[in-house]
Amino acid sequence: MADYFSGSVEFGLNLSKRVYYGRGSAPLSVPSMSRSPEGFLPTAPMCYAVISDPEKVDNPDIRSYQPYVLGECDPPALIPLELHGVAMEVECSLDTAFVTVTGKWRVHCVTGSSTCDCQVAIPMGEQGSLLGLEVDGSGRTYHTELISLKDEKDKDKVAKAKDGYFLKSHIYTVKIPQLRGGSVFSTKIRWSQKILFHDGQLSLCVPFSFPSYVNPAGKRISKKEKIFLKVNSGFATEVLLCKTTSHPLKELLRQAGKLNLSYEAEVSAWSSTDFNFSYSFSSNDIFGAVLLQSPFLRDFDEREIFCLYLYAGNGQGRKVFKKDVVFIVDISASMKGTPLDNTKNALLSSLSQLNAQDTFNIIAFNGALYLFSSSMESATEEAILNATKWVDTNFIANGDTNIMLPITQAMKLLEKSTDAVPLIFLVTDGAVEDEREICNFVKSYVSNGQSVPTPRICTFGIGLYCNHYFLQMLAQIGRGHYDCAHDLDSIEFRMQRLFSTASSVIVADVTIESLESLDSHELFPSHIQDISSGSPLILSGRYTGTFPELVKVTGTLADMTNFAVDLKVKREKDIQLSNVLAKRHIDMVTAQAWLLKSEEVEEKVTKMSIQNKVLSEYTCMNMVLVQSDEGKKPPEQFLLKKVELCIGIK
């Protein structure tokens, strides 16, 4: 799909040479245009004219009367439209950023007497989730809405054409119908994405790199870029900027836990770099707080909301736990080629991160299992060299998939762990029939006392066909972390990052006192993870009753001494917790619905999804015409086009 799209854009750029800009003016030629390593895929929010009839391609203001073109474009060409204005707002709360990008586009490549469909492409950052799209132009206004898939099946007026789809896991496109040549329309796109955390620093990267060919050709127009950034940490600790940002930001507001910055400039060309921003907090210790908030007026869940979070500060030299790690790697036939090659590279890089006091083992599996060693091996240079040779010899993709067998074997290998964190790191691209049995087996194995010898389980899914619900639930039960690579070229980076997070535990056996006293409380995740320098610990949920004024968090440090901290509890007014926590809760409850085979839980996910405008497995997005050419509002139930998203847990 991505190659198809990229080829259509390249075709469109060549076709756009038909557009005449007047004497002495000409668009950039295709050879001089910057082509990204991924071809002509969007690296910022973009709009394209969808061209089936090449004869209509021309300047809407100055006809060139070029020779007639026979035939049609099949598939349609995509001509990038001129960008006449762009502004972005970014709001950072806890580990989530909400991004709003508004743009003004001109259909500069279609004759004034013709119309064409336009395609909006939306690349999003880390774990991006589209929250909404509004389009206003040519006398019509559209916006997106979420509806239940069950309800949608009964709507006769919903068109069956699937005009919305993912190009790649982070790029979504949707088609807007029939805009007139020469017209100007505006788009407003909103999405959420995750803020990455490592060694006390939070980092955000937002796609904001526009190609040169969206700069208006011919007549000069004023080009003004605007960026507004708002950081709200949720606690009274100073926010510190790290290094240099991608765009020169001016400080507007600085308060305890808050920071507002802006950038505004007249530019000769639109931004050609992504928006990168990093910040930290003025604390070297492990710090955090508990935030409380009442549900909004029409919330279907009337229970109170709470969010507990702990960050490992930016202290240097903090001791991490020793690791006893078993890598379980899928070598079934479906892993052949690039998936297994990239997994092998990531595995060997992860082995090189181990310290001499760590121990490790490797289990390769398909229908059978293959052990590197019958027992755990110290991570010496010799052992890692032997493991590298073993991987080169034994990682041959063939056969089917059996996950229960290697999970059971890994549990046995880690039974004797004492002063180290035992870790199972599972990598697979497949699905098996006994996934629920595996989850229940691990749940029964994990001790309620949460002692150090209880294995942590991290899961990494490859591609679109493995069961991401199973992998997320398995990681949740195992108090580990989950990630996935839908695109093969991201396997190495994401797998190494996941292992780095899992192997940087600084506080284990975390317990939260006082939560048990709350009535009908719901906790996400249901099993409490360790505190890591690679990821904040965030616990959240719903409750009834009276929340305590202080919450005590205890655990064990890497030197085997006790850890304890008292967190202050406060009512939060500035951060909308339901929005920040929505995707996290929806993903976890969806995994529960899969595990329990519960229609009741599925219905709960649907309500959460529609209420918070976050896509889920049980909802779809529709583009709705809210105002027609005559300025009249159409019937409320009229849905112009169905935009169906295939959602997997990320």
HURA-V541013 format. One record per backbone hydrogen bond with DSSP energy under -0.5 kcal/mol. CO is the residue of the C=O (numbers start at 1). NH is the residue of the N-H. E is the energy in kcal/mol with one decimal. If there is no record, write none. Layout:
# HURA-V541013
co: [CO:CO]
nh: [NH:NH]
e: [E:E]
This chain:
# HURA-V541013
co: [1:2:3:4:5:6:7:8:8:9:10:11:12:14:15:16:22:25:29:29:30:34:36:39:43:46:47:48:49:49:50:50:51:52:52:53:54:56:56:62:68:72:77:77:78:79:82:82:83:85:86:87:88:89:90:90:91:91:92:93:95:96:97:97:98:99:100:101:102:103:104:104:105:106:106:107:107:109:111:111:114:116:117:118:119:120:121:121:122:125:126:129:130:132:133:134:135:136:137:140:141:141:142:143:145:147:148:149:151:152:154:155:157:161:163:165:165:168:170:171:171:172:173:174:176:179:180:183:184:185:186:187:188:189:190:190:191:192:193:194:196:198:200:201:202:203:204:206:208:208:211:212:214:217:222:223:223:224:225:226:227:228:229:230:231:232:235:237:238:240:247:250:253:255:257:258:259:260:260:261:262:263:265:265:271:274:275:276:277:278:279:280:281:283:284:285:285:287:289:290:291:292:293:296:300:304:305:306:307:308:309:310:311:311:315:322:323:323:324:325:325:326:326:327:327:328:329:331:332:333:335:336:337:338:339:340:341:342:343:344:345:346:347:348:349:350:351:355:358:359:360:361:362:362:363:364:365:366:368:370:377:378:380:381:382:383:384:385:386:387:388:389:390:391:394:399:402:403:404:405:406:407:408:409:410:412:414:419:420:421:422:423:423:424:424:425:426:427:428:430:432:434:435:436:437:438:439:440:441:442:447:451:452:456:456:458:459:460:461:466:467:468:469:470:471:472:473:474:475:476:478:479:481:483:485:487:488:490:491:492:493:494:495:496:497:498:499:501:504:505:506:507:508:511:511:514:515:518:519:522:524:530:531:531:532:533:535:536:537:539:540:541:542:543:544:545:549:551:551:552:553:554:555:556:557:561:563:565:565:567:568:570:575:576:576:577:578:579:581:582:583:584:585:586:587:588:589:590:591:592:593:593:597:598:599:600:601:602:603:604:605:606:607:608:609:609:616:618:620:621:622:622:623:623:624:624:627:628:632:635:638:641:642:642:643:645:646]
nh: [5:6:7:8:9:10:11:12:78:13:14:15:16:17:18:19:25:21:32:33:33:36:39:36:209:121:81:119:51:79:52:117:77:54:73:56:57:58:111:59:70:74:51:79:80:49:84:106:216:104:226:102:228:100:92:230:93:98:232:96:195:93:99:193:91:191:89:189:87:187:84:85:185:82:108:110:182:58:114:181:181:179:50:176:48:174:46:123:172:128:194:192:615:190:144:188:142:186:140:137:626:627:135:624:622:620:152:153:154:155:156:158:159:163:175:167:173:171:124:167:168:122:165:120:118:116:183:107:138:105:136:103:134:101:131:132:99:129:97:196:203:201:281:198:279:196:277:275:210:273:214:215:83:219:224:225:267:86:265:88:263:90:261:92:259:94:237:257:282:280:249:262:260:258:233:255:231:252:253:229:250:227:225:267:210:276:206:246:204:242:202:240:283:314:315:287:313:311:309:570:307:572:305:299:302:543:293:541:291:539:289:537:287:313:318:421:325:359:423:327:361:328:425:329:363:427:365:398:335:336:340:339:341:342:343:344:345:346:347:348:349:350:351:352:353:353:354:358:379:325:377:327:364:372:329:370:331:402:366:364:360:380:384:385:386:387:388:389:390:391:392:393:394:395:396:333:406:407:408:409:410:411:412:413:414:415:417:322:422:324:456:326:425:426:458:328:460:330:462:467:435:438:439:440:441:442:443:444:445:446:450:454:422:424:458:426:483:428:485:468:471:472:473:474:475:476:477:478:480:479:457:530:459:461:463:490:491:494:495:496:497:498:499:500:501:502:503:504:533:321:558:531:556:513:554:517:518:521:544:542:540:532:506:507:535:199:532:538:310:308:524:306:522:304:519:547:569:553:567:513:565:511:563:508:560:557:555:553:567:551:290:292:577:579:580:581:582:583:585:586:587:588:589:590:591:592:593:594:595:596:597:598:599:602:603:604:605:606:607:608:609:610:611:612:613:614:619:149:147:643:145:624:640:641:143:626:141:631:628:638:640:623:163:644:621:647:648]
e: [-2.3:-2.7:-2.5:-1.8:-2.0:-2.2:-2.3:-2.2:-2.1:-2.5:-1.7:-2.4:-2.0:-1.4:-1.9:-1.7:-1.9:-0.5:-1.0:-0.5:-1.5:-0.5:-2.3:-1.3:-2.0:-2.6:-2.7:-2.7:-0.8:-2.2:-0.6:-0.6:-2.4:-0.7:-3.5:-1.5:-1.5:-0.7:-2.3:-0.5:-0.6:-0.7:-3.0:-0.5:-0.6:-2.9:-0.6:-2.0:-0.5:-2.3:-1.1:-2.6:-2.5:-2.7:-0.5:-2.7:-0.6:-2.6:-2.7:-2.3:-2.8:-3.0:-0.6:-2.2:-2.3:-2.3:-2.6:-2.7:-2.2:-2.4:-3.7:-0.8:-2.4:-1.2:-1.9:-0.6:-3.3:-0.9:-2.0:-0.6:-2.6:-3.3:-2.9:-4.1:-2.2:-2.2:-2.3:-0.5:-2.2:-1.7:-3.0:-2.2:-0.6:-2.6:-1.4:-2.3:-2.9:-2.7:-2.0:-2.7:-2.7:-1.2:-2.3:-3.6:-2.9:-2.2:-2.6:-1.3:-1.6:-1.7:-0.9:-1.1:-0.6:-1.2:-0.8:-0.5:-2.6:-1.2:-2.9:-2.4:-0.9:-3.4:-1.8:-3.2:-3.1:-2.1:-2.0:-2.6:-0.5:-3.0:-2.3:-2.3:-2.2:-2.5:-2.9:-1.6:-3.2:-2.4:-3.0:-0.6:-2.7:-1.6:-0.5:-2.3:-2.5:-2.0:-2.2:-2.4:-0.8:-0.6:-1.5:-1.6:-2.8:-0.6:-0.6:-0.5:-2.8:-1.0:-1.9:-2.3:-2.6:-2.8:-2.8:-3.4:-2.1:-0.9:-2.1:-0.7:-1.7:-2.6:-0.7:-2.1:-2.5:-2.2:-3.0:-1.7:-3.1:-3.1:-1.6:-3.1:-3.7:-2.9:-2.5:-0.5:-3.3:-0.8:-2.7:-1.9:-2.6:-2.2:-3.2:-3.0:-2.7:-1.9:-0.5:-0.6:-0.7:-3.2:-2.1:-2.4:-2.1:-2.8:-2.9:-1.9:-0.7:-1.8:-2.1:-2.0:-2.9:-3.1:-1.3:-2.4:-2.1:-0.7:-0.5:-3.0:-0.5:-2.5:-3.1:-0.5:-1.4:-0.5:-2.6:-0.6:-3.5:-2.7:-2.4:-2.3:-1.9:-1.6:-1.7:-0.5:-2.5:-2.8:-1.9:-2.6:-2.0:-2.2:-2.6:-2.5:-1.9:-2.2:-2.4:-1.5:-0.6:-1.0:-1.3:-1.7:-2.6:-2.3:-2.7:-2.5:-0.5:-2.4:-2.8:-2.9:-3.3:-1.6:-2.5:-2.6:-2.5:-2.2:-2.4:-2.2:-2.4:-2.3:-2.2:-1.9:-2.3:-2.7:-2.1:-1.5:-2.7:-2.2:-2.1:-2.6:-0.6:-2.0:-2.4:-2.0:-2.6:-2.1:-1.7:-2.0:-1.5:-1.2:-1.5:-0.5:-0.7:-1.9:-2.9:-2.7:-0.5:-0.6:-3.2:-3.0:-2.3:-2.0:-1.8:-0.8:-0.8:-2.0:-2.2:-2.4:-2.3:-2.5:-2.5:-2.1:-1.5:-2.4:-1.2:-1.8:-0.7:-3.3:-0.5:-2.9:-1.7:-2.0:-2.5:-1.2:-1.9:-2.2:-2.4:-2.6:-2.0:-2.2:-2.6:-2.1:-2.9:-1.3:-1.2:-0.6:-1.9:-1.9:-2.8:-1.9:-1.4:-2.3:-2.6:-2.3:-2.1:-2.2:-2.1:-2.3:-2.1:-2.5:-2.0:-1.2:-2.2:-2.6:-0.7:-2.6:-2.7:-0.6:-2.2:-1.0:-1.6:-0.5:-2.1:-1.1:-2.2:-0.6:-2.8:-1.8:-0.8:-2.7:-1.0:-0.7:-2.3:-3.9:-2.9:-2.1:-2.6:-2.2:-1.8:-0.5:-1.4:-0.5:-3.2:-2.4:-2.1:-2.4:-2.7:-2.9:-2.1:-2.9:-2.0:-2.9:-0.6:-2.1:-2.3:-2.3:-1.3:-0.9:-1.8:-2.6:-0.7:-0.5:-2.7:-2.8:-2.6:-1.9:-2.9:-2.3:-1.8:-1.7:-2.5:-2.1:-2.3:-2.9:-1.1:-1.3:-0.6:-1.8:-2.3:-1.6:-2.2:-2.2:-2.2:-2.4:-2.8:-2.4:-2.4:-2.0:-0.9:-1.7:-1.0:-2.3:-2.1:-1.6:-2.0:-0.6:-1.0:-1.4:-1.9:-0.7:-1.8:-2.1:-2.2:-1.8:-0.5:-1.8:-1.4:-0.5:-1.3:-0.8:-0.5]
